[in-house]
Amino acid sequence: APVQPAPPEAPPVPHWTAAPALVGTVPAEDLSPARQVELARAYIDLGDNGAAKDLLQEVLAGSDPVARDIATRMLREIE
């Protein structure tokens, strides 16, 4: 009987830990609000609350209401 090829594996689910790969490659202001929040979460998890606050302040100045709500909650978490 012919051997059946294995089914293709599903692509990996993006995880917040992918965000540090963006550091130094894309200016923070060029990231979408969602990516800024992800990157801020990565900074918090790494213990760099100052960098996280800077990013979250940029999100608060933006026009995305969902991202602003998340940023507000995250800022409360680290202050």
Beta strands, then each sheet from edge to edge (+ up, - down):
end
